[in-house]
């Protein structure tokens, strides 16, 4: 298996990455958003691609790492999109 790590990712990967993120961190958001599907939907809308690194194998996302750059976070749009 060949793994490629890229900064940013295409919108076609948004749902898969939101599900991966939810698997890892969903319990932290559970009190705020009890529905798993709603959490995934909010996460998918809020990701800022250019502030993340993704591991791919054959164009299939395996993992996501968000980072803070210039005071902007992976979930920077959370406040605007969560409403």
C-alpha positions in Angstrom: 0.0 0.0 0.0 1.3 3.4 -1.0 0.4 6.3 1.3 0.5 9.9 0.1 0.1 12.8 2.5 -1.2 16.1 1.0 -2.0 19.5 2.4 -5.7 20.1 1.6 -8.1 17.9 -0.3 -10.9 18.1 -2.9 -14.5 18.6 -1.9 -15.3 15.1 -3.1 -13.6 13.8 0.1 -15.6 16.1 2.5 -18.1 13.5 3.7 -15.5 10.7 4.2 -13.2 13.0 6.1 -16.1 14.3 8.3 -17.0 10.7 9.1 -13.3 9.9 10.0 -13.2 13.0 12.2 -16.5 12.1 13.9 -15.2 8.6 14.6 -12.2 10.0 16.4 -13.8 13.0 18.1 -17.6 12.5 18.0 -17.9 11.9 21.7 -16.5 15.3 22.4 -19.3 16.9 20.3 -22.0 14.5 21.5 -23.5 16.8 24.2 -23.7 19.7 21.8 -25.1 17.7 18.8 -26.6 14.4 19.9 -27.3 13.0 16.4 -24.2 11.4 14.8 -25.5 12.2 11.3 -26.0 15.9 12.2 -22.5 16.0 13.7 -21.1 14.6 10.4 -23.1 17.2 8.4 -21.9 20.1 10.5 -18.3 18.9 10.4 -18.5 18.4 6.6 -19.7 22.0 6.2 -17.1 23.5 8.6 -13.8 21.9 7.4 -11.3 24.3 5.9 -9.3 22.1 3.5 -6.1 24.2 3.3 -5.6 23.9 7.1 -5.4 20.1 7.1 -3.2 17.3 6.0 -4.7 14.1 4.7 -3.2 10.6 4.2 -4.5 9.0 1.0 -4.1 5.5 -0.4 -5.3 5.2 -4.1 -7.3 8.5 -3.7 -9.1 7.1 -0.6 -8.7 9.2 2.6 -7.2 7.2 5.5 -6.7 10.0 8.0 -7.0 13.7 8.7 -4.8 16.0 10.7 -5.9 19.6 11.3 -3.6 22.4 12.3 -3.7 26.0 13.4 -2.1 28.3 10.9 -2.2 32.1 11.2 -5.0 31.9 13.8 -7.2 29.8 11.5 -8.2 26.3 12.5 -9.4 23.3 10.6 -12.9 24.0 12.0 -12.6 27.7 11.7 -16.1 28.0 10.1 -17.7 26.2 13.0 -19.4 29.2 14.5 -20.8 30.4 11.1 -21.9 27.0 9.8 -23.3 25.4 13.0 -26.4 27.6 13.1 
